Amino acid sequence: MGNLIAPIPYAHIIKKFGENLQKIRRQKGISQEKLAATVGVHRTYIALLEQGDRNPSLRIIYRIAQALGVKSGELLSF
């Protein structure tokens, strides 16, 4: 057990996910409304994700990645 990885603070993970989501969405020229409609969620949910105020499920991360045409790992890179 000597090689444990130091945990990343939970709030940092959610914040970074939101930053990555917003950056990729803007690069692709997709509005929050269009992304939300494609993913099947409300626009305010996308806004809250981008602000780091919501914790997305793995299913939502996967659906967002598909809608953006990227791999899930791009949204989760820290």
DSSP file (Angstrom, degrees, kcal/mol; ACC not computed):
  #  RESIDUE AA STRUCTURE BP1 BP2  ACC     N-H-->O    O-->H-N    N-H-->O    O-->H-N    TCO  KAPPA ALPHA  PHI   PSI    X-CA   Y-CA   Z-CA
    1    1 A M    >         0   0    0      0, 0.0     3,-0.6     0, 0.0     0, 0.0   0.000 360.0 360.0 360.0  16.7    0.0    0.0    0.0
    2    2 A G  T 3   +     0   0    0      1,-0.2     0, 0.0     0, 0.0     0, 0.0   0.638 360.0  61.2 -78.3 -13.7    3.0    2.3   -0.3
    3    3 A N  T 3   +     0   0    0      2,-0.0    -1,-0.2     0, 0.0     2,-0.2  -0.201  68.5 150.8-109.1  41.7    2.0    3.6   -3.8
    4    4 A L    <   -     0   0    0     -3,-0.6     2,-0.4     1,-0.1     0, 0.0  -0.494  44.8-124.7 -73.8 141.8   -1.3    5.2   -3.1
    5    5 A I        -     0   0    0     -2,-0.2    -1,-0.1     1,-0.1     3,-0.1  -0.705  27.5-111.9 -86.0 135.4   -2.3    8.1   -5.3
    6    6 A A        -     0   0    0     -2,-0.4    -1,-0.1     1,-0.1     2,-0.0  -0.464  40.1-110.5 -65.5 133.3   -3.2   11.3   -3.5
    7    7 A P        -     0   0    0      0, 0.0    -1,-0.1     0, 0.0     3,-0.0  -0.352  21.6-127.6 -68.2 144.6   -6.9   12.0   -3.9
    8    8 A I        -     0   0    0      1,-0.1     5,-0.1    -3,-0.1    -3,-0.0  -0.780  38.1-100.0 -87.3 132.5   -8.0   14.9   -6.1
    9    9 A P    >>  -     0   0    0      0, 0.0     4,-1.6     0, 0.0     3,-0.7  -0.287  27.9-129.2 -55.6 134.2  -10.4   17.2   -4.2
   10   10 A Y  H 3> S+     0   0    0      1,-0.3     4,-1.9     2,-0.2     3,-0.2   0.878 106.4  53.5 -53.3 -46.5  -14.0   16.4   -5.3
   11   11 A A  H 3> S+     0   0    0      1,-0.2     4,-2.2     2,-0.2    -1,-0.3   0.848 105.5  55.4 -61.4 -34.2  -14.9   20.0   -6.0
   12   12 A H  H <> S+     0   0    0     -3,-0.7     4,-2.7     2,-0.2    -1,-0.2   0.893 105.6  51.8 -65.6 -40.1  -11.8   20.3   -8.2
   13   13 A I  H  X S+     0   0    0     -4,-1.6     4,-2.4    -3,-0.2    -2,-0.2   0.940 112.3  44.5 -62.0 -48.4  -13.0   17.4  -10.4
   14   14 A I  H  X S+     0   0    0     -4,-1.9     4,-2.0     2,-0.2    -1,-0.2   0.898 114.6  49.4 -65.0 -41.3  -16.4   18.8  -10.9
   15   15 A K  H  X S+     0   0    0     -4,-2.2     4,-2.2    -5,-0.2    -2,-0.2   0.922 112.0  47.5 -64.0 -45.5  -15.1   22.3  -11.6
   16   16 A K  H  X S+     0   0    0     -4,-2.7     4,-2.6     2,-0.2     5,-0.2   0.886 108.9  54.3 -66.3 -39.2  -12.5   21.0  -14.1
   17   17 A F  H  X S+     0   0    0     -4,-2.4     4,-2.8    -5,-0.2    -1,-0.2   0.939 109.6  48.7 -57.0 -46.8  -15.2   18.9  -15.9
   18   18 A G  H  X S+     0   0    0     -4,-2.0     4,-2.5     1,-0.2    -2,-0.2   0.892 110.7  49.7 -61.3 -42.0  -17.3   22.0  -16.3
   19   19 A E  H  X S+     0   0    0     -4,-2.2     4,-2.4     2,-0.2    -1,-0.2   0.923 112.8  47.0 -62.9 -44.6  -14.4   24.0  -17.7
   20   20 A N  H  X S+     0   0    0     -4,-2.6     4,-2.6    55,-0.3     5,-0.3   0.914 111.8  51.2 -63.5 -43.3  -13.6   21.2  -20.2
   21   21 A L  H  X S+     0   0    0     -4,-2.8     4,-2.7    54,-0.2     5,-0.2   0.945 112.6  45.0 -58.9 -50.3  -17.2   20.9  -21.2
   22   22 A Q  H  X S+     0   0    0     -4,-2.5     4,-2.5     1,-0.2     5,-0.2   0.912 113.2  50.6 -62.9 -43.2  -17.6   24.6  -21.8
   23   23 A K  H  X S+     0   0    0     -4,-2.4     4,-2.3    -5,-0.2    -1,-0.2   0.937 114.7  42.3 -60.7 -49.0  -14.3   24.9  -23.7
   24   24 A I  H  X S+     0   0    0     -4,-2.6     4,-1.8     2,-0.2    -2,-0.2   0.915 113.7  52.1 -66.7 -43.4  -15.1   22.0  -26.0
   25   25 A R  H  <>S+     0   0    0     -4,-2.7     5,-2.3    -5,-0.3     4,-0.4   0.925 112.9  44.8 -59.4 -45.5  -18.7   23.1  -26.6
   26   26 A R  H ><5S+     0   0    0     -4,-2.5     3,-1.2     1,-0.2    -1,-0.2   0.895 109.4  55.5 -66.9 -40.5  -17.6   26.6  -27.5
   27   27 A Q  H 3<5S+     0   0    0     -4,-2.3    -1,-0.2     1,-0.3    -2,-0.2   0.855 110.5  46.5 -59.3 -34.3  -14.8   25.3  -29.8
   28   28 A K  T 3<5S-     0   0    0     -4,-1.8    -1,-0.3    -5,-0.2    -2,-0.2   0.486 112.4-122.2 -88.2  -3.5  -17.4   23.2  -31.7
   29   29 A G  T < 5 +     0   0    0     -3,-1.2     2,-0.5    -4,-0.4    -3,-0.2   0.833  60.2 147.3  69.0  32.7  -19.8   26.2  -31.9
   30   30 A I      < -     0   0    0     -5,-2.3    -1,-0.2    -6,-0.2    -2,-0.1  -0.875  41.6-134.6-105.2 130.4  -22.6   24.4  -30.1
   31   31 A S     >  -     0   0    0     -2,-0.5     4,-2.5     1,-0.1     5,-0.2  -0.362  22.2-115.3 -76.3 160.8  -25.0   26.3  -27.9
   32   32 A Q  H  > S+     0   0    0      1,-0.2     4,-2.7     2,-0.2     5,-0.2   0.891 117.8  54.4 -60.3 -38.6  -26.1   25.1  -24.5
   33   33 A E  H  > S+     0   0    0      2,-0.2     4,-2.3     1,-0.2    -1,-0.2   0.921 109.8  44.6 -62.1 -46.0  -29.6   24.8  -25.8
   34   34 A K  H  > S+     0   0    0      2,-0.2     4,-2.2     1,-0.2    -2,-0.2   0.920 114.6  48.5 -66.8 -43.5  -28.6   22.6  -28.7
   35   35 A L  H  X S+     0   0    0     -4,-2.5     4,-2.6     1,-0.2     5,-0.3   0.935 111.6  50.2 -61.2 -45.9  -26.3   20.4  -26.6
   36   36 A A  H  X>S+     0   0    0     -4,-2.7     4,-2.4     1,-0.2     5,-2.3   0.909 110.5  49.4 -59.4 -43.5  -29.1   20.0  -24.0
   37   37 A A  H  <5S+     0   0    0     -4,-2.3    -1,-0.2     1,-0.2    -2,-0.2   0.894 112.6  47.6 -63.6 -40.1  -31.6   19.0  -26.6
   38   38 A T  H  <5S+     0   0    0     -4,-2.2    -2,-0.2     1,-0.2    -1,-0.2   0.892 117.0  42.1 -67.5 -40.0  -29.2   16.4  -28.1
   39   39 A V  H  <5S-     0   0    0     -4,-2.6    -2,-0.2    -5,-0.2    -1,-0.2   0.788 112.2-118.9 -78.2 -28.4  -28.3   15.0  -24.7
   40   40 A G  T  <5S+     0   0    0     -4,-2.4     2,-0.3     1,-0.3    -3,-0.2   0.794  73.6 109.9  92.2  33.2  -31.9   15.0  -23.5
   41   41 A V  S   <S-     0   0    0     -5,-2.3    -1,-0.3    -6,-0.2     2,-0.2  -0.803  73.6 -87.1-129.0 172.0  -31.5   17.4  -20.5
   42   42 A H    >>  -     0   0    0     -2,-0.3     4,-1.3     1,-0.1     3,-0.9  -0.516  34.4-119.6 -80.3 150.0  -32.6   20.9  -19.7
   43   43 A R  H 3> S+     0   0    0      1,-0.3     4,-2.2     2,-0.2     5,-0.2   0.855 113.1  59.1 -57.4 -37.2  -30.4   23.8  -20.8
   44   44 A T  H 3> S+     0   0    0      1,-0.2     4,-2.6     2,-0.2    -1,-0.3   0.818  99.4  58.2 -65.5 -27.9  -30.0   25.0  -17.2
   45   45 A Y  H <> S+     0   0    0     -3,-0.9     4,-2.4     2,-0.2    -1,-0.2   0.922 106.2  48.1 -65.9 -42.9  -28.5   21.6  -16.3
   46   46 A I  H  X S+     0   0    0     -4,-1.3     4,-2.4     2,-0.2    -2,-0.2   0.923 112.0  50.2 -61.4 -43.4  -25.7   22.1  -18.9
   47   47 A A  H  X S+     0   0    0     -4,-2.2     4,-1.6     1,-0.2    -2,-0.2   0.915 110.6  49.0 -60.6 -43.8  -25.1   25.6  -17.5
   48   48 A L  H  X>S+     0   0    0     -4,-2.6     5,-2.9     2,-0.2     6,-0.7   0.870 110.1  51.7 -65.8 -36.8  -24.9   24.2  -14.0
   49   49 A L  H ><5S+     0   0    0     -4,-2.4     3,-1.2     4,-0.2    -2,-0.2   0.933 109.4  49.9 -62.5 -45.2  -22.5   21.5  -15.2
   50   50 A E  H 3<5S+     0   0    0     -4,-2.4    -2,-0.2     1,-0.3    -1,-0.2   0.812 110.0  50.8 -65.0 -29.9  -20.3   24.1  -16.8
   51   51 A Q  H 3<5S-     0   0    0     -4,-1.6    -1,-0.3    -5,-0.2    -2,-0.2   0.557 115.3-116.0 -82.5  -8.6  -20.3   26.2  -13.5
   52   52 A G  T <<5S+     0   0    0     -3,-1.2    -3,-0.2    -4,-0.5   -37,-0.2   0.726  82.8 120.1  79.7  22.5  -19.3   23.1  -11.5
   53   53 A D      < +     0   0    0     -5,-2.9     2,-0.3    -6,-0.2    -4,-0.2   0.442  64.3  52.3 -99.8  -1.0  -22.5   23.1   -9.6
   54   54 A R  S    S-     0   0    0     -6,-0.7    -2,-0.1    -5,-0.2   -36,-0.1  -0.975  70.8-136.7-135.1 150.4  -23.8   19.7  -10.6
   55   55 A N        -     0   0    0     -2,-0.3     2,-0.1    -3,-0.0    -6,-0.1  -0.902  27.5-145.6-106.4 105.3  -22.2   16.2  -10.5
   56   56 A P        -     0   0    0      0, 0.0     2,-0.1     0, 0.0    -2,-0.0  -0.383  11.4-122.9 -74.4 148.2  -22.9   14.4  -13.7
   57   57 A S     >  -     0   0    0      1,-0.1     4,-2.4    -2,-0.1     5,-0.2  -0.369  29.2-106.8 -76.5 165.6  -23.5   10.6  -13.8
   58   58 A L  H  > S+     0   0    0      1,-0.2     4,-2.5     2,-0.2     5,-0.2   0.873 122.0  56.6 -60.7 -36.7  -21.3    8.4  -16.0
   59   59 A R  H  > S+     0   0    0      2,-0.2     4,-2.3     1,-0.2    -1,-0.2   0.913 108.3  45.9 -61.9 -43.5  -24.3    8.1  -18.4
   60   60 A I  H  > S+     0   0    0      2,-0.2     4,-2.8     1,-0.2     5,-0.2   0.909 111.0  52.4 -67.7 -42.1  -24.6   11.8  -18.8
   61   61 A I  H  X S+     0   0    0     -4,-2.4     4,-2.5     1,-0.2    -2,-0.2   0.927 111.4  47.7 -58.0 -44.7  -20.8   12.2  -19.3
   62   62 A Y  H  X S+     0   0    0     -4,-2.5     4,-2.3     2,-0.2    -2,-0.2   0.920 112.7  47.7 -62.7 -45.3  -21.0    9.6  -22.1
   63   63 A R  H  X S+     0   0    0     -4,-2.3     4,-2.4     2,-0.2    -2,-0.2   0.877 112.2  49.6 -66.3 -38.1  -24.0   11.2  -23.7
   64   64 A I  H  X S+     0   0    0     -4,-2.8     4,-2.1     2,-0.2    -1,-0.2   0.933 110.3  50.6 -64.3 -45.7  -22.4   14.6  -23.6
   65   65 A A  H  X>S+     0   0    0     -4,-2.5     5,-2.5    -5,-0.2     4,-1.0   0.915 111.3  48.4 -59.3 -43.7  -19.2   13.2  -25.1
   66   66 A Q  H ><5S+     0   0    0     -4,-2.3     3,-0.7     1,-0.2    -1,-0.2   0.930 110.7  50.5 -61.3 -45.4  -21.2   11.6  -27.9
   67   67 A A  H 3<5S+     0   0    0     -4,-2.4    -1,-0.2     1,-0.2    -2,-0.2   0.832 114.8  43.9 -63.1 -32.8  -23.1   14.8  -28.6
   68   68 A L  H 3<5S-     0   0    0     -4,-2.1    -1,-0.2    -5,-0.1    -2,-0.2   0.567 110.7-121.9 -88.2 -10.2  -19.8   16.7  -28.8
   69   69 A G  T <<5S+     0   0    0     -4,-1.0     2,-0.3    -3,-0.7    -3,-0.2   0.842  73.2 113.1  72.3  33.5  -18.1   14.1  -30.9
   70   70 A V  S   <S-     0   0    0     -5,-2.5    -1,-0.3    -6,-0.2     2,-0.2  -0.823  72.8 -96.0-127.8 168.7  -15.3   13.6  -28.4
   71   71 A K    >>  -     0   0    0     -2,-0.3     3,-1.8     1,-0.1     4,-0.7  -0.613  35.0-117.8 -81.7 148.3  -14.1   10.8  -26.1
   72   72 A S  H >> S+     0   0    0      1,-0.3     4,-1.1    -2,-0.2     3,-1.0   0.838 111.9  67.0 -54.1 -35.1  -15.3   10.9  -22.5
   73   73 A G  H 34 S+     0   0    0      1,-0.3     4,-0.3     2,-0.2    -1,-0.3   0.779  90.5  62.1 -60.0 -28.0  -11.7   11.2  -21.4
   74   74 A E  H X4 S+     0   0    0     -3,-1.8     3,-0.5     1,-0.2    -1,-0.3   0.850 105.2  46.9 -67.2 -32.3  -11.4   14.7  -23.0
   75   75 A L  H << S+     0   0    0     -3,-1.0   -55,-0.3    -4,-0.7   -54,-0.2   0.747 116.0  46.2 -76.1 -23.7  -14.1   15.9  -20.6
   76   76 A L  T 3< S+     0   0    0     -4,-1.1     2,-0.3   -56,-0.1    -1,-0.2   0.244  78.6 126.3-105.9  11.6  -12.4   14.3  -17.7
   77   77 A S    <         0   0    0     -3,-0.5   -57,-0.1    -4,-0.3    -3,-0.0  -0.564 360.0 360.0 -75.5 132.7   -8.8   15.4  -18.3
   78   78 A F              0   0    0     -2,-0.3    -1,-0.2   -58,-0.0    -3,-0.0   0.349 360.0 360.0-114.2 360.0   -7.3   17.1  -15.3
